C-alpha cells in the first residue's frame, strides 16, 4: 500500500469566498468578485506574492441562494480567466451539487476542472455517478468525521463501501480522498472541547486515519496497491494539471 512518507507538505493557497458575508451581500457583482479572485491567482493575495492555485465556492443545505450564485459565477469567471481548478463545498445529502454545476455550465466552465467536495456525506451512488459523468472529480472526504453530521453522514463502513463501489464502477481516476481537517483533527481550535473529545475517541489516528484504517480495508476488499497509490499521487496531479 502507499507509504506514509515523512516529508514536507506542499500547500496550495485558495481563493474564493465563504458562503455569503453580510457586508458583501448585494454589493458586489460576479465580475467584481472575479476580478478579485483573478488578481489573487495572477498577482498575489493581500499584497503578498503568494498566489492562489485553486478556487473555492460554497453552498450548503439551503442550496445555491441568490447571493451565493453571484459568488459562484465570480469563481467561474475567474476560472475561465486563469485556468486553475475549482473545488465546491457542497451538501451531498440534498444533492446541492446539481444546482452548483448548472451555474458553472451556464458560465462555460469545463467541469473536468471541478471537484465536488463532501461527497461521502451520502451513499447515493446514482447521484455520485451523475456528478462523475459530468466530468467532475469527487472529493471523498470527512473520513471518519461523521460525529458532527449524524443525520447527513454515513458510517465509516458505509463510506468505505461507497469508495469501493465507485472504484468498481470504473471511476478510480476521478476520486480524491481526504479527511476534511476541521472534522477529524483535534488540532483545530474552532472545535469545541466536547467536539475535540469526540474526535479523539472516534479517530485516535488523526490525519493518519485514512492510511491506518481506510486503505488497509480497501486493500482487503480487493483494491490493488496500484489503484490505492494513484488515489493519492496520480489523481491530485491530474486534477491540478487539468488532465
C-alpha positions in Angstrom: 0.0 0.0 0.0 1.1 3.6 -0.4 3.9 4.5 2.0 3.4 7.3 4.5 6.4 9.4 3.7 7.6 11.8 6.4 8.2 14.7 4.1 7.2 18.4 3.9 3.7 19.2 2.6 3.1 21.4 -0.4 0.4 24.0 0.5 -1.6 25.4 -2.4 -3.3 28.6 -1.4 -7.0 29.0 -2.2 -9.1 32.0 -3.5 -12.8 32.3 -3.3 -15.4 33.2 -0.7 -17.0 31.5 2.3 -20.8 31.4 1.8 -22.3 34.9 1.8 -20.7 37.6 4.0 -23.5 40.0 5.1 -21.4 43.1 4.4 -20.9 41.9 0.8 -24.3 40.6 0.0 -25.9 42.6 -2.8 -22.9 44.8 -3.1 -20.5 43.1 -5.4 -21.2 41.8 -8.9 -20.0 38.5 -10.2 -17.5 40.4 -12.4 -16.1 42.2 -9.4 -15.7 39.0 -7.5 -14.0 37.5 -10.5 -11.6 40.5 -10.7 -10.6 40.0 -7.0 -10.1 36.2 -7.4 -8.2 36.6 -10.6 -5.8 39.1 -9.0 -5.2 36.7 -6.1 -4.2 34.0 -8.6 -2.1 36.1 -11.0 -0.6 38.7 -8.8 -0.9 37.6 -5.1 -3.1 37.6 -2.1 -3.5 40.7 0.1 -0.4 42.5 -1.1 1.9 39.4 -0.9 3.5 37.4 -3.7 1.6 34.3 -2.6 -0.6 33.2 -5.5 -3.7 31.1 -5.2 -3.7 27.9 -7.2 -7.3 26.8 -6.7 -10.7 28.5 -6.4 -13.5 27.6 -4.0 -17.2 28.3 -3.7 -19.5 27.1 -1.0 -23.2 26.1 -0.9 -24.7 24.1 2.0 -28.1 22.6 2.9 -30.0 25.7 1.9 -28.8 25.3 -1.6 -27.5 28.0 -4.0 -29.0 31.2 -2.7 -29.0 34.3 -5.0 -26.0 35.9 -3.3 -24.1 32.6 -3.3 -24.9 32.3 -7.0 -23.2 35.6 -7.6 -20.1 34.4 -5.8 -20.2 31.1 -7.7 -20.4 33.0 -11.0 -17.4 35.1 -10.0 -15.5 31.9 -9.2 -16.5 30.5 -12.6 -15.3 33.6 -14.5 -12.0 33.7 -12.6 -11.5 30.0 -13.5 -12.1 30.8 -17.2 -9.6 33.7 -16.9 -6.9 31.7 -15.2 -7.4 28.0 -15.8 -7.0 27.0 -12.2 -9.3 24.3 -10.8 -12.4 24.8 -8.7 -13.4 23.0 -5.5 -17.0 23.1 -4.4 -18.2 22.9 -0.8 -21.5 21.1 -1.3 -24.3 19.4 0.7 -24.5 16.0 -0.8 -27.5 14.6 1.1 -29.5 17.4 -0.6 -27.8 16.9 -4.0 -26.9 20.6 -4.0 -24.2 19.8 -6.5 -26.8 19.7 -9.2 -27.6 23.4 -8.6 -23.9 24.4 -8.4 -22.9 22.5 -11.6 -25.8 24.0 -13.5 -24.4 27.5 -12.9 -20.9 26.5 -13.8 -22.2 25.0 -17.0 -24.0 28.3 -17.8 -20.8 30.1 -17.3 -18.9 27.8 -19.7 -16.6 26.1 -17.1 -15.1 22.8 -18.2 -16.4 20.5 -15.5 -13.3 18.4 -15.7 -11.7 21.2 -13.8 -14.2 20.9 -10.9 -14.1 18.9 -7.7 -17.3 18.4 -5.7 -16.3 18.0 -2.0 -18.0 16.3 1.0 -19.4 13.7 -1.4 -19.1 11.0 1.1 -21.9 12.6 3.2 -24.2 10.5 1.0 -24.2 6.9 -0.1 -26.4 7.7 -3.1 -24.4 6.1 -5.9 -26.8 7.3 -8.5 -26.1 10.9 -7.5 -22.4 10.4 -7.1 -22.2 8.7 -10.5 -24.1 11.6 -12.1 -21.5 14.0 -10.8 -18.7 11.9 -12.2 -20.5 11.6 -15.6 -20.5 15.4 -15.8 -16.7 15.1 -15.9 -16.1 16.3 -12.3 -13.8 14.8 -9.7 -15.4 13.6 -6.4 -13.9 14.9 -3.1 -14.4 11.9 -0.9 -13.6 13.5 2.5 -14.8 13.7 6.1 -13.2 10.3 6.9 -14.2 9.4 9.5 -15.7 12.8 10.6 -19.3 11.6 11.0 -19.9 12.7 14.5 -20.8 16.3 13.6 -23.2 15.2 11.0 -25.2 12.3 12.5 -28.2 12.9 10.2 -26.3 13.7 7.0 -23.3 11.4 7.3 -23.0 7.7 6.8 -21.0 5.4 9.0 -17.3 4.8 8.3 -18.1 1.4 6.9 -20.7 2.8 4.5 -18.3 5.5 3.4 -15.6 2.9 2.6 -18.1 0.7 0.8 -19.1 3.7 -1.3 -15.5 4.3 -2.3 -15.1 0.7 -3.2 -18.4 0.8 -5.3 -17.2 3.8 -7.2 -13.8 2.2 -7.9 -15.7 -0.9 -9.1 -17.7 1.2 -11.5 -14.5 2.4 -13.2 -14.1 5.9 -11.6 -10.9 5.3 -9.7 -9.1 8.0 -11.7 -11.7 10.7 -10.7 -11.7 10.2 -6.9 -9.8 12.3 -4.4 -9.7 11.1 -0.8 -9.0 13.3 2.2 -10.1 13.9 5.8 -11.5 17.4 5.9 -9.3 18.5 8.7 -11.6 20.5 10.9 -13.9 17.5 11.3 -11.2 14.8 12.1 -8.4 16.6 13.9 -8.1 17.8 17.5 -5.6 20.4 16.2 -8.3 22.9 15.2 -9.2 25.5 17.8 -12.5 26.1 16.1 -13.7 22.8 17.5 -15.3 22.9 21.0 -13.8 20.9 23.8 -16.7 18.4 23.5 -16.1 18.0 19.8 -12.4 17.5 20.3 -13.0 14.8 22.9 -15.5 13.1 20.5 -13.0 13.4 17.6 -10.2 11.9 19.7 -12.4 8.9 20.7 -13.6 8.3 17.1 -10.3 8.8 15.5 -7.2 8.0 17.5 -5.0 8.3 14.4 -5.8 11.9 13.5 -4.5 12.7 10.0 -3.3 9.1 9.6 -6.8 7.6 9.8 -7.0 7.0 6.1 -3.6 5.4 5.9 -4.1 3.3 9.1 -7.8 2.3 8.6 -9.3 3.1 5.2 -6.5 1.9 2.9 -6.0 -1.5 4.6 -9.8 -2.1 4.4 -9.9 -1.2 0.7 -6.9 -3.4 0.1 -8.7 -6.4 1.8 -11.7 -5.7 -0.3 -9.7 -6.2 -3.5 -8.4 -2.8 -4.4 -4.9 -3.1 -5.8 -1.9 -1.3 -4.4 -1.5 0.5 -7.8 -5.0 1.9 -7.6 -4.5 3.0 -3.9 -1.3 4.7 -4.9 -3.0 6.5 -7.8 -5.7 7.9 -5.5 -3.0 10.0 -3.7 -0.4 10.6 -6.4 -1.8 10.5 -9.9 -5.3 11.9 -9.3 -4.3 15.1 -7.4 -1.7 15.8 -10.1 -4.2 15.2 -12.9 -6.7 17.5 -11.1 -4.3 20.4 -10.8 -2.7 19.9 -14.2 -6.1 19.7 -15.9 -5.6 16.2 -17.5 
